[in-house]
Amino acid sequence: MISLLMCISSEWFHNVAVGISALLVPILGFAGFRQWRRELHGKTKFDIARMAIRYVDELQMSVHELRSMEPFGLTHSEWCETDEPFEAAIPDAYVRIYEKQIDSINKNLINLLSLRSDICALFKLPQYLQWLEELRDQVSALGRAVSLYFGLSRLICEEYGREEAIKSKTAFERDEKIIFASDSGDEYGNKFNQLIDNIMDALKKETQS
């Protein structure tokens, strides 16, 4: 009788243990899955933020390189104040360098914009889209200034002469303030760098949280 009871008890404990194991496996498996998903999500957030930071840095560097180039020759507004032939102004070869640099800037901006949806989905950055839109406007303004300055403005100076160019001197000066960095009163540079700082600081905080 005792042997029978021991046998039944042993079988009962075995069945209970098997039942508990059957319940624990999916629970533990689900917990493991959730932990894996959290780790993957965290890794994805970190990777996306790090990638965005790299694109922002590359965009800032490419804009800085363009705006830091010293004019080789007279600027258009300077030329208007001299009796020099237009050949003394910025040469064509220099113009092509600016155009190539604008292509690099646009590429970096496109890379940054490509992460816009991911950044908004992964992070709570309510001002990010606004900063990004303003940054795009700044880059567009720079591209437009370069295009006009080395296109239409150059044509006015070269084809129509100093008299007609003087009439457009205000427009030349406006574009020059965007294209060429200044040590003081650099309105374009200050706004651009502030937007870069806002975006960089927000992304870096997310990588550290």
TAURSUL-V744083 format. One record per pair of residues at least 12 apart in sequence whose ideal C-beta (glycine too) atoms are under 10 Angstrom apart, sorted by the first residue. I is the first residue (numbers start at 1). J is the second residue. D is the distance in Angstrom with one decimal. If there is no record, write none. Layout:
I&J&D ; I&J&D
This chain:
41&122&8.0 ; 42&122&9.9 ; 42&209&9.9 ; 44&118&8.4 ; 44&122&7.0 ; 45&118&9.1 ; 45&119&9.5 ; 45&121&9.8 ; 45&122&4.9 ; 45&123&7.1 ; 45&206&6.8 ; 45&207&8.1 ; 45&209&9.1 ; 46&122&9.7 ; 46&206&8.4 ; 46&207&5.8 ; 46&208&9.9 ; 47&118&9.7 ; 47&207&9.7 ; 48&115&6.2 ; 48&118&5.0 ; 48&119&6.6 ; 48&121&9.2 ; 48&122&6.0 ; 48&123&8.4 ; 48&203&9.1 ; 48&206&9.1 ; 48&207&9.7 ; 49&115&9.1 ; 49&118&9.4 ; 49&119&7.6 ; 49&122&7.9 ; 49&123&7.3 ; 49&202&9.3 ; 49&203&4.9 ; 49&204&7.9 ; 49&205&9.3 ; 49&206&5.0 ; 49&207&4.8 ; 49&208&9.6 ; 49&209&9.9 ; 50&203&8.4 ; 50&204&9.7 ; 50&206&9.9 ; 50&207&6.4 ; 51&111&8.5 ; 51&112&9.3 ; 51&114&9.5 ; 51&115&6.4 ; 51&118&8.8 ; 51&119&9.7 ; 51&203&9.7 ; 52&111&9.0 ; 52&112&6.5 ; 52&114&9.6 ; 52&115&5.0 ; 52&116&9.1 ; 52&118&8.3 ; 52&119&6.0 ; 52&123&9.5 ; 52&128&9.5 ; 52&199&7.9 ; 52&200&9.3 ; 52&202&9.7 ; 52&203&5.5 ; 52&206&9.4 ; 52&207&9.8 ; 53&112&9.9 ; 53&199&8.7 ; 53&200&6.5 ; 53&203&5.1 ; 53&204&6.8 ; 53&206&9.6 ; 53&207&7.6 ; 54&108&9.7 ; 54&111&8.7 ; 54&112&9.3 ; 55&107&9.8 ; 55&108&6.1 ; 55&109&8.4 ; 55&110&9.2 ; 55&111&4.5 ; 55&112&4.1 ; 55&113&8.9 ; 55&114&8.4 ; 55&115&7.0 ; 55&199&9.9 ; 56&108&8.6 ; 56&109&9.9 ; 56&111&9.6 ; 56&112&6.1 ; 56&115&9.9 ; 56&132&9.9 ; 56&135&8.6 ; 56&195&9.5 ; 56&196&6.2 ; 56&197&9.8 ; 56&199&5.5 ; 56&200&5.7 ; 56&203&7.3 ; 57&108&9.1 ; 57&196&8.6 ; 57&200&7.7 ; 58&104&8.7 ; 58&105&9.4 ; 58&107&8.8 ; 58&108&4.7 ; 58&109&9.6 ; 58&111&7.5 ; 58&112&8.5 ; 59&104&9.3 ; 59&105&6.7 ; 59&106&9.6 ; 59&107&9.2 ; 59&108&4.0 ; 59&109&5.8 ; 59&110&9.8 ; 59&111&8.1 ; 59&112&6.0 ; 59&135&7.9 ; 59&139&7.6 ; 59&192&9.5 ; 59&196&7.6 ; 59&199&9.6 ; 60&105&9.9 ; 60&108&8.7 ; 60&135&9.9 ; 60&192&8.0 ; 60&193&7.5 ; 60&195&9.6 ; 60&196&4.9 ; 60&197&9.4 ; 60&199&9.6 ; 60&200&8.4 ; 61&104&9.4 ; 61&105&9.7 ; 61&108&8.3 ; 62&101&6.6 ; 62&102&9.0 ; 62&103&9.5 ; 62&104&4.8 ; 62&105&4.6 ; 62&106&9.2 ; 62&107&8.3 ; 62&108&5.4 ; 62&109&9.0 ; 62&139&9.6 ; 63&101&8.8 ; 63&102&9.7 ; 63&104&9.5 ; 63&105&5.8 ; 63&108&8.5 ; 63&109&9.4 ; 63&135&9.9 ; 63&138&8.3 ; 63&139&7.3 ; 63&142&6.8 ; 63&181&9.4 ; 63&188&9.6 ; 63&189&8.7 ; 63&192&6.4 ; 63&193&9.1 ; 63&196&8.7 ; 64&181&7.7 ; 64&189&8.6 ; 64&192&9.1 ; 64&193&8.8 ; 64&196&9.8 ; 65&101&6.3 ; 65&104&8.2 ; 65&105&8.9 ; 66&97&8.9 ; 66&98&6.6 ; 66&100&9.6 ; 66&101&4.3 ; 66&102&7.1 ; 66&104&8.4 ; 66&105&6.7 ; 66&142&7.4 ; 66&143&10.0 ; 66&146&7.8 ; 66&179&7.5 ; 66&180&9.4 ; 66&181&9.0 ; 67&101&9.4 ; 67&142&7.9 ; 67&178&8.2 ; 67&179&6.7 ; 67&180&6.4 ; 67&181&4.1 ; 67&182&9.1 ; 67&186&8.6 ; 67&188&8.0 ; 67&189&6.6 ; 67&192&8.8 ; 68&180&8.7 ; 68&181&5.6 ; 68&189&9.9 ; 69&94&8.2 ; 69&97&7.2 ; 69&98&7.5 ; 69&101&7.9 ; 69&179&8.9 ; 69&180&8.0 ; 69&181&9.0 ; 70&180&8.4 ; 70&181&9.9 ; 71&89&8.8 ; 71&90&5.8 ; 71&94&7.9 ; 71&176&8.5 ; 71&179&8.8 ; 71&180&6.5 ; 72&89&9.5 ; 72&90&6.1 ; 72&91&6.5 ; 72&93&8.5 ; 72&94&4.8 ; 72&95&10.0 ; 72&97&9.0 ; 73&86&9.7 ; 73&87&8.4 ; 73&88&5.9 ; 73&89&5.2 ; 73&90&4.7 ; 73&91&6.2 ; 73&94&7.3 ; 74&86&9.0 ; 74&87&10.0 ; 74&88&5.3 ; 74&89&4.9 ; 74&90&7.3 ; 74&157&10.0 ; 75&89&7.4 ; 75&90&7.1 ; 75&149&8.9 ; 75&172&7.2 ; 75&173&8.7 ; 75&175&9.4 ; 75&176&5.5 ; 75&179&8.8 ; 75&180&7.3 ; 76&89&6.4 ; 76&90&7.9 ; 76&149&7.0 ; 76&150&9.5 ; 76&153&5.5 ; 76&154&7.3 ; 76&156&8.4 ; 76&157&5.7 ; 76&165&6.8 ; 76&168&8.2 ; 76&169&7.9 ; 76&171&9.1 ; 76&172&4.2 ; 76&173&8.6 ; 76&175&8.2 ; 76&176&7.3 ; 77&153&9.6 ; 77&165&9.0 ; 77&166&9.5 ; 77&168&9.3 ; 77&169&5.5 ; 77&170&8.7 ; 77&171&9.3 ; 77&172&4.4 ; 77&173&4.9 ; 77&174&9.5 ; 77&175&9.1 ; 77&176&6.1 ; 77&177&10.0 ; 78&172&9.1 ; 78&173&9.9 ; 78&176&9.0 ; 79&157&6.5 ; 79&162&7.5 ; 79&165&7.3 ; 79&166&9.9 ; 79&169&9.7 ; 79&172&8.8 ; 80&157&8.0 ; 80&162&6.2 ; 80&163&9.5 ; 80&165&5.3 ; 80&166&5.0 ; 80&167&9.4 ; 80&168&8.6 ; 80&169&5.1 ; 80&172&7.2 ; 80&173&9.6 ; 81&162&9.4 ; 81&166&8.8 ; 81&169&8.6 ; 82&162&8.6 ; 83&162&8.3 ; 84&162&9.4 ; 85&162&9.7 ; 86&154&8.7 ; 86&157&5.5 ; 86&158&5.1 ; 86&159&9.3 ; 86&161&8.4 ; 86&162&8.2 ; 86&165&8.7 ; 87&158&9.3 ; 89&154&7.9 ; 89&157&6.6 ; 89&158&8.2 ; 89&165&9.8 ; 90&149&9.0 ; 90&150&7.6 ; 90&154&8.0 ; 90&157&9.9 ; 92&150&8.9 ; 92&154&8.9 ; 94&150&8.8 ; 95&146&8.9 ; 95&149&9.0 ; 95&150&4.5 ; 95&151&8.9 ; 95&154&7.4 ; 96&150&9.1 ; 98&146&5.4 ; 98&147&9.6 ; 98&149&8.5 ; 98&150&6.2 ; 98&179&7.7 ; 99&143&9.8 ; 99&146&7.2 ; 99&147&8.5 ; 99&150&7.2 ; 99&151&9.7 ; 101&142&9.8 ; 101&146&8.4 ; 102&139&9.1 ; 102&142&7.4 ; 102&143&5.3 ; 102&144&9.9 ; 102&145&9.8 ; 102&146&5.4 ; 102&147&7.9 ; 102&150&9.8 ; 103&143&9.5 ; 105&139&6.1 ; 105&142&7.1 ; 105&143&7.3 ; 105&146&9.4 ; 106&139&7.2 ; 106&140&9.3 ; 106&142&9.8 ; 106&143&6.8 ; 108&139&8.8 ; 109&132&9.4 ; 109&135&7.6 ; 109&136&6.5 ; 109&138&9.6 ; 109&139&5.1 ; 109&140&9.0 ; 109&143&9.4 ; 110&136&10.0 ; 112&132&7.4 ; 112&135&7.9 ; 112&136&9.0 ; 112&139&9.7 ; 112&199&8.6 ; 113&132&7.0 ; 113&133&10.0 ; 113&135&9.3 ; 113&136&7.1 ; 115&132&9.7 ; 115&203&10.0 ; 116&128&8.1 ; 116&129&7.2 ; 116&132&6.3 ; 116&133&9.8 ; 119&132&8.5 ; 119&199&9.5 ; 119&202&9.3 ; 119&203&7.8 ; 119&206&8.9 ; 120&132&9.5 ; 122&206&8.1 ; 123&202&7.8 ; 123&203&7.9 ; 123&205&9.3 ; 123&206&5.1 ; 123&207&10.0 ; 123&209&9.3 ; 124&202&9.9 ; 124&206&8.8 ; 125&198&9.9 ; 125&199&8.8 ; 125&202&5.3 ; 125&203&8.1 ; 125&205&9.2 ; 125&206&7.6 ; 126&202&9.9 ; 127&198&7.3 ; 127&199&9.2 ; 127&202&7.6 ; 128&198&8.8 ; 128&199&7.1 ; 128&202&6.5 ; 128&203&8.6 ; 130&195&9.6 ; 130&198&9.4 ; 131&194&9.4 ; 131&195&5.5 ; 131&196&9.0 ; 131&197&9.8 ; 131&198&5.2 ; 131&199&5.3 ; 131&202&8.0 ; 132&195&8.5 ; 132&199&7.3 ; 133&195&9.8 ; 134&191&8.0 ; 134&192&9.3 ; 134&194&9.4 ; 134&195&5.6 ; 134&198&9.2 ; 134&199&10.0 ; 135&191&9.6 ; 135&192&7.5 ; 135&195&4.8 ; 135&196&7.4 ; 135&198&9.1 ; 135&199&7.1 ; 136&195&9.8 ; 137&191&9.7 ; 137&195&9.4 ; 138&178&9.1 ; 138&188&7.3 ; 138&189&9.8 ; 138&191&6.5 ; 138&192&4.9 ; 138&193&9.9 ; 138&195&6.6 ; 138&196&9.4 ; 139&192&8.3 ; 141&175&9.6 ; 141&178&6.1 ; 141&188&7.4 ; 141&191&9.7 ; 141&192&9.3 ; 142&175&9.7 ; 142&178&5.8 ; 142&179&7.2 ; 142&188&7.5 ; 142&192&8.2 ; 143&178&9.8 ; 144&175&8.5 ; 144&178&8.5 ; 145&171&9.9 ; 145&174&7.8 ; 145&175&4.2 ; 145&176&8.3 ; 145&177&8.6 ; 145&178&4.1 ; 145&179&5.4 ; 145&180&9.9 ; 145&188&8.8 ; 146&175&7.9 ; 146&178&8.3 ; 146&179&6.0 ; 147&175&9.4 ; 148&168&10.0 ; 148&171&7.6 ; 148&172&9.4 ; 148&174&9.4 ; 148&175&5.9 ; 148&178&9.9 ; 148&179&9.9 ; 149&171&8.8 ; 149&172&7.2 ; 149&174&9.4 ; 149&175&4.3 ; 149&176&7.2 ; 149&178&8.6 ; 149&179&6.1 ; 149&180&9.8 ; 150&175&9.3 ; 150&179&8.9 ; 152&168&8.7 ; 152&171&8.9 ; 152&175&9.9 ; 153&165&8.0 ; 153&168&6.6 ; 153&169&9.9 ; 153&171&6.8 ; 153&172&5.7 ; 153&175&6.8 ; 153&176&9.5 ; 154&172&10.0 ; 156&168&5.6 ; 156&171&9.1 ; 156&172&8.9 ; 157&172&8.5 ; 177&189&9.4 ; 178&192&9.7
